[in-house]
Amino acid sequence: MGLNITYNFILIGMKGKISVENTTYNYKDKEYIGCEFTVVFEKYFR
């Protein structure tokens, strides 16, 4: 329920967008796989 409230708050309340993608990254010479979330607000849309 918390993610749904956050999603609606960003999309409806703040006119933003959320995207997520799976990604790999290196940290201290070790490779990890995880999710990368991006939040963009309307003020910065072109």
matplotlib code that plots the C-alpha trace (Angstrom):
import matplotlib.pyplot as plt

x = [0.0, 2.9, 4.3, 0.8, 0.4, 3.8, 3.2, -0.1, 1.3, 4.1, 1.9, -1.2, -0.2, 3.1, 2.5, 5.6, 6.7, 8.4, 10.4, 12.3, 14.8, 17.0, 20.6, 24.1, 26.7, 30.1, 30.9, 34.3, 35.2, 32.1, 29.2, 25.7, 22.3, 19.4, 16.7, 17.2, 14.3, 14.1, 11.6, 11.0, 8.8, 6.7, 8.7, 11.6, 9.6, 10.2]
y = [0.0, 2.4, 2.1, 2.8, 5.9, 7.2, 6.4, 8.3, 11.2, 11.7, 11.1, 12.9, 15.2, 16.4, 15.8, 13.7, 10.5, 7.3, 4.8, 1.8, -0.5, -3.4, -2.5, -3.8, -1.8, -2.2, -1.4, -2.1, -4.4, -6.5, -6.6, -6.2, -6.4, -4.3, -1.8, 1.9, 4.2, 7.6, 10.3, 13.3, 16.3, 18.3, 21.5, 19.8, 18.2, 19.7]
z = [0.0, 0.7, -2.8, -4.3, -2.2, -3.2, -6.8, -6.8, -4.9, -7.4, -10.5, -9.5, -6.7, -8.1, -11.9, -12.0, -13.7, -12.3, -14.3, -13.2, -15.0, -14.1, -14.1, -13.2, -11.4, -9.8, -6.2, -4.7, -7.6, -7.3, -9.8, -8.5, -10.2, -9.0, -9.9, -10.8, -10.1, -11.8, -10.6, -12.8, -12.0, -14.5, -14.0, -15.8, -18.6, -22.0]

ax = plt.figure().add_subplot(projection="3d")
ax.plot(x, y, z, "-o")
ax.set_aspect("equal")
plt.show()
